Each structure stands twice: as C-alpha cells, then as structure tokens.
Amino acid sequence: MHRNLLINIDVEDLVIAEEFYKNAFAMTSKRRFGTSGLEMDHQGFTVYLLEKEAGSKPFPDADYDGLRHYDRHWTPIH
C-alpha cells in the first residue's frame, strides 16, 4: 500500500537546506513559495522546507526559551 507523507521543516537557510535534501535523500524540488518556502518530493514523501529566522517565535505567545534556534540538539519538525 502506498501512502503519502507530508512534513514541514523549519530551516535557517533555504538554499543550503535544498542542497542537503537533494544530496542526502535524492529529493526533487517541485514548487517554490516565494523566497521562503520550497516543496520537495521523493516517491510520495513530501517535505516543505520553510525558511524561518533564528530567534523568531514559532507561535505568537512563545517566550524567550521557545524562540527558534537551529543548534544541533533541536529538531524543528512539526
């Protein structure tokens, strides 16, 4: 049974992230959403890369500890 899967991933730099997902997972770029979003696909597995600035709030009421950062230990997948 073939199932589609969709994941949104916050990234600090869309250009670098695009190259990473192309090289690491053989993903193909499908659609661009301005300069801050990209749809990539590999055999029905769809990933949306969303460029979000480090230090920005992931949701309106986020406090200082909840700000986006891209340190190695944090996984910004939602």
Beta strands, then each sheet from edge to edge (+ up, - down):
strand 1: 5-11
strand 2: 28-33
strand 3: 37-42
strand 4: 45-51
sheet 1: 1+ 4+ 3- 2+
end
